[in-house]
């Protein structure tokens, strides 16, 4: 066998690799980064689609009144209530209103024990309000959650806007939903103090788990297994566009079907939707295609990198991130209000949320068919690890089929030659 190999040429190759090893590593690393960033280019990613056919997004017509007067009335009332004292949140007012609607409404107290040495043994207390709408066609075995964070006006900042519009919308929808006979799942309306902390305190109590630093009281009532949750952050003013927040703890993401559902229903209302405020051009918002120009590529790359940045941080981008810990698919819909060009009133937001919950009401099982690990360069484009594996498998199958065809052709040719002879 020694005659078939050339030790000298092999040694030369090893010497070249050792001499230029660092350069080759750098070039390979750079090529990998460039290829990864190129995934934001449209021909290298795919259009989104629904894997869960039971969702049937937008199939039913909205049953809300054209002018949602009850939501407007609740909106005016909540504005007046929070102006009385800007340092507190209206727990008692929300509790009273849900009781007047006729729903089971309860309070949950919780305490936060700070683990940091600088504030050792310091304890902060909070209070959650939650209300349960029992489905007429179910035995409380499954539930959906509409979550709204409670934020006093003095704590409102750009990253954490006011949510008074969401409170008014939840009250108005609860009033309308109670009259409908088609709910096959319970709907839980959750109003949480201290954003993620209050949400986690409620979820721990709901699933009867314990935490060392967040201690909540037992819940007086509960429903069944929570299938999905929507965290709603709407201002009292009209909304220009809807911003989606997806990332949970340690980079967890909701099932892609839930994201597609929200995007589809926002577009149905001719409303713009963005991921981390990367607003696309309107001509791309309402079509299945996305631009291939340099400007469009830059926007797609920016959207994808922002999503990666939030995932890499390991921190949730909103209250919805606490639900992922309990295998509950959830995301945040954030209404962005601007002084000019804000044309989506509370009625538009109500129809979007109604459509989401009516689609989720159709679910026969948990989300499982679509992707859980993906990147979104746009609201209607995605790139997933499983997608790359699928491409490789398709290419492998194609090459195997071509090989079989060639072998079959050679066999046929040889048979014809034998017959001729």
ABEGO torsion letter per residue (X at the ends): XAAABBAAAAAAAAAAAAAAAAAAAAAAAAAAAAAAAAAABAAABBBBBBABAAAGBGABBBABBABBAAAAAAAAAAAAAAAABAABBBAAAAAAAAAAAGBBBBBBBBBBBBABAAABGBBBBBBBBBBBBBBAABAGABBBBBBBBBBBAAABBAABBBAAAAAAAAAAAAAAAAABAABABBBBBBBBBGEAAAAAAAAAAAAGBBBAABBBBBBABBBBBBABBBBBBBBABBBABBBBBABBBGGBBBBAAAAAAAAAAAAAAGBBBBBGGBBBBAAAAABABBBABAAAAAAAAAAAAAAAAAAAAGBBABAAAAAAAAGBBBBBBBBBBBABGBABBAAAAAAAAAAAAAAAAABABBBAABBABBBBABAABBBBAAAAAAAAAAAAAAAAAAAAAAAAAAAAAAAAAAAAX
